[in-house]
Amino acid sequence: MIESIIELADLFPNALISGMTMTIVCAIIGVFVVLKRIVFISIALSETAACGIASAMLLHLHPLAGAVALTAIVVSLLSINYENSRIPRDAVLGVIFLMASSLSILLVSKSGFGLHEIKAMLYGDLILAGQQDRNILLLASAPSVSFFLLFIRPITYTFFDREASQVMGLACRFWEMSFFFILGLVVSAASKTGGVLLVFCYLVVVPTTALLLTKNLTIVIILSPLLGIATTIGGLTLSYREDLPCNQTIIVISCTVFGMALIIAELVKRLKIKGVPEAW
């Protein structure tokens, strides 16, 4: 196993670095996506990024430019206050999701690319990540996660106790918009390399697994990227050894780990095992 990982690092260093970068950033931000119950926003943004990539393909632009531009527009729409609106935010998300996913297929059907190229550009293949993909991910992810961790306290207050945050004088709308823009930027950068499904997996499945194992938010934020790193290395190694599709292998392993965590959490809850720490 260790020999396979070393060999993988020698042959596909960009894939390994890109995968690590994606899972660390998405897993940390994904904790708040899950706790805030805005999972549907992450899949809608993923589909929007894919649509932006398809648009860029048709216009002969850089895929990241299309993904960032379209995702920024959607994030702006999501930042509108829907509390007093007749139309809930989820309804708008549903329209965006359907529009983006359908428009992606229509756009690529006119692009002149082959099926394999379309699948690679829209849904990604981590094992084929190049140096440019790695650099884009690092440039987008490093400032995003740094900003998020630096201002995690006001973001946390804004997300989980809006009324108290307003009393404290926090600019709730600013911090909420900042979070959505960070999420949109990360999703845009990661979708080109990792694809929609893998990004969604890192944003939702990995943090949810960590939340099943502990209730302590600090531990969750640390544990979530560690779980993501483990499943990414395991998926890359298994796909390389068994000649399997890389992204799907990582997703299946992540979902399997989630299933195991769910069973463990349920057993702990039912049996009420004595001596289990308070955080579990």
C-alpha positions in Angstrom: 0.0 0.0 0.0 2.7 2.4 1.0 4.7 1.5 -2.1 1.7 2.2 -4.3 1.3 5.6 -2.7 4.9 6.5 -3.3 4.7 5.3 -6.9 1.5 7.3 -7.3 3.2 10.4 -6.0 6.1 9.9 -8.4 3.8 9.4 -11.4 0.9 11.8 -10.7 2.2 14.5 -8.3 -0.2 17.1 -9.6 -3.2 14.8 -9.1 -2.1 14.2 -5.5 -1.5 17.8 -4.7 -4.7 18.9 -6.5 -6.8 16.3 -4.6 -5.3 17.3 -1.3 -6.0 21.0 -1.9 -9.6 20.3 -3.0 -10.5 18.1 -0.1 -8.9 20.3 2.6 -10.6 23.5 1.4 -14.0 21.9 0.5 -14.1 19.8 3.7 -13.5 22.8 5.9 -16.0 25.1 4.2 -18.4 22.1 3.8 -18.8 21.8 7.6 -20.7 25.1 7.5 -22.6 24.1 4.3 -23.9 21.0 6.2 -24.6 22.8 9.5 -26.4 25.7 7.8 -28.5 23.2 5.8 -27.6 24.7 2.5 -26.5 21.5 0.8 -28.6 22.2 -2.2 -26.7 25.5 -2.7 -23.4 23.6 -3.1 -24.8 21.2 -5.8 -26.4 24.2 -7.6 -23.1 26.1 -7.6 -21.4 22.9 -8.8 -23.8 22.7 -11.8 -23.4 26.4 -12.4 -19.6 26.0 -12.5 -20.0 23.2 -15.0 -22.3 25.4 -17.1 -19.7 28.2 -17.0 -17.1 25.7 -18.2 -19.4 24.6 -21.1 -20.0 28.3 -22.0 -16.2 29.0 -22.0 -15.7 26.0 -24.3 -18.1 27.3 -26.8 -16.6 30.8 -26.7 -13.0 29.5 -26.7 -12.2 31.0 -23.4 -10.4 29.6 -20.4 -12.8 27.2 -18.5 -12.1 28.8 -15.1 -13.1 32.3 -16.5 -16.5 30.9 -17.5 -17.0 29.1 -14.2 -16.0 32.0 -12.0 -18.1 34.5 -14.0 -21.3 32.5 -14.0 -20.9 31.4 -10.4 -20.4 35.0 -9.3 -23.7 35.9 -10.9 -25.5 33.1 -9.1 -23.9 33.9 -5.8 -25.1 37.5 -6.2 -28.6 36.2 -6.7 -28.3 34.0 -3.6 -27.1 36.8 -1.5 -30.5 38.6 -1.8 -32.6 38.6 1.3 -35.4 36.2 0.7 -36.8 36.3 4.3 -39.7 38.6 3.4 -40.1 37.4 -0.2 -43.0 35.4 -1.5 -40.5 33.1 -3.3 -38.2 31.1 -1.0 -34.5 30.8 -1.8 -34.9 27.0 -2.4 -37.3 27.7 -5.3 -34.7 30.0 -6.9 -32.0 27.4 -6.3 -34.2 24.8 -8.0 -34.6 27.0 -11.1 -30.8 27.7 -11.2 -30.0 24.0 -10.8 -32.3 22.9 -13.6 -31.2 25.7 -15.9 -27.5 25.2 -15.4 -27.6 21.4 -15.7 -29.7 21.5 -18.8 -27.9 24.4 -20.4 -24.6 22.6 -20.0 -25.7 19.7 -22.1 -27.1 22.1 -24.8 -24.0 24.1 -24.9 -21.5 21.2 -25.2 -23.7 19.6 -27.9 -22.8 22.6 -30.1 -19.1 22.8 -29.1 -17.8 20.3 -31.5 -15.9 18.3 -28.8 -16.1 14.6 -28.6 -17.9 12.8 -25.8 -14.7 11.9 -23.9 -13.5 15.6 -24.1 -16.8 16.8 -22.9 -16.9 14.4 -19.9 -13.3 15.3 -19.0 -14.0 19.0 -19.1 -17.4 19.0 -17.4 -17.0 16.2 -14.9 -13.2 16.2 -14.5 -10.7 13.4 -13.9 -8.4 14.1 -11.0 -5.8 11.6 -12.1 -5.2 13.8 -15.2 -4.7 17.0 -13.3 -1.9 19.0 -14.8 0.5 21.7 -13.4 -1.8 24.5 -14.5 -4.8 22.8 -12.7 -2.7 22.5 -9.6 -1.6 26.1 -9.7 -5.2 27.4 -10.2 -6.4 25.4 -7.3 -3.7 26.6 -5.0 -4.1 30.3 -6.1 -7.9 30.1 -5.5 -7.9 28.0 -2.4 -5.1 29.4 -0.3 -6.6 33.0 0.1 -10.1 31.6 0.3 -9.4 29.2 3.2 -7.1 31.7 4.9 -9.9 34.4 4.8 -12.4 31.9 6.1 -10.3 30.7 9.0 -9.2 34.2 9.9 -12.8 35.4 10.2 -14.4 32.1 11.2 -15.8 33.7 14.4 -18.0 36.4 12.8 -19.0 33.9 10.1 -20.0 31.4 12.7 -22.0 33.9 14.7 -23.7 35.1 11.6 -24.7 31.6 10.4 -25.9 30.2 13.7 -27.2 33.2 15.7 -28.1 36.0 13.4 -30.1 38.0 16.0 -27.3 37.9 18.5 -24.8 38.9 15.8 -26.9 41.9 14.9 -27.0 42.9 18.6 -23.2 42.6 18.7 -23.0 44.9 15.7 -21.7 42.4 13.2 -22.5 43.1 9.5 -24.4 39.8 9.0 -25.1 40.4 5.3 -21.5 41.1 4.5 -20.2 37.9 6.2 -23.0 35.8 4.6 -22.1 37.2 1.2 -18.4 36.7 1.9 -19.1 33.0 2.7 -21.1 32.5 -0.5 -18.4 34.2 -2.6 -15.7 32.0 -1.1 -17.8 28.9 -1.7 -18.4 30.0 -5.3 -14.8 30.6 -5.9 -13.7 27.3 -4.4 -16.4 25.4 -6.3 -15.4 27.1 -9.6 -11.7 26.3 -9.2 -12.3 22.7 -8.1 -15.0 21.8 -10.7 -12.6 22.0 -13.7 -10.2 19.5 -12.2 -12.4 17.4 -9.8 -15.8 17.7 -11.5 -19.2 18.3 -10.1 -19.7 15.0 -8.3 -16.3 15.0 -6.6 -16.6 18.6 -5.4 -20.1 17.9 -4.1 -18.7 14.8 -2.3 -16.0 16.8 -0.6 -18.4 19.6 0.4 -21.1 17.3 1.8 -20.2 13.7 2.4 -16.8 14.2 4.1 -18.0 17.0 6.5 -21.1 15.0 7.3 -19.0 12.0 8.2 -16.9 14.1 10.6 -20.1 15.5 12.2 -21.3 12.0 12.8 -18.1 11.2 14.8 -18.0 14.3 17.1 -20.2 17.3 18.1 -17.2 19.5 18.9 -17.0 22.1 16.0 -13.2 22.6 16.4 -12.6 18.9 16.2 -15.0 18.6 13.2 -13.1 21.3 11.3 -9.8 19.4 11.9 -11.2 15.9 11.4 -13.1 16.7 8.2 -10.1 17.5 6.0 -8.2 14.6 7.5 -11.0 12.2 6.5 -10.9 13.8 3.0 -7.2 13.3 2.7 -7.5 9.7 3.7 -10.3 8.9 1.2 -8.5 10.8 -1.6 -5.3 8.9 -1.1 -7.2 5.7 -0.8 -9.2 6.4 -3.9 -6.3 7.5 -6.0 -4.2 4.5 -5.0 -7.1 2.0 -5.6 -8.0 3.5 -9.0 -4.3 3.4 -10.0 -3.8 -0.2 -8.9 -7.1 -1.6 -10.3 -7.4 0.7 -13.3 -10.7 2.2 -12.1 -12.2 5.7 -12.8 -10.5 7.9 -10.2 -13.2 10.4 -9.2 -15.9 7.7 -8.8 -13.5 5.5 -6.7 -12.9 8.4 -4.3 -16.6 9.1 -4.0 -17.5 5.4 -3.4 -14.8 5.2 -0.6 -16.1 8.4 0.9 -19.7 7.2 0.9 -18.6 3.8 2.4 -16.7 5.6 5.2 -19.8 7.7 5.8 -21.9 4.5 6.0 -19.5 3.1 8.6 -19.6 6.3 10.6 -23.4 6.3 10.5 -23.5 2.7 11.9 -21.0 3.5 14.6 -22.8 6.7 15.6 -26.1 4.8 15.8 -24.6 2.0 17.9 -23.1 4.4 20.3 -26.4 6.2 20.6 -28.4 3.0 21.2 -26.1 1.2 23.4 -25.1 4.3 25.4 -21.6 2.9 25.9 -20.1 4.0 29.2 -16.8 5.9 29.1 -17.4 7.5 25.7 -16.1 11.1 25.7 -18.6 13.9 25.7 -17.6 15.0 22.2 -18.8 11.7 20.7 
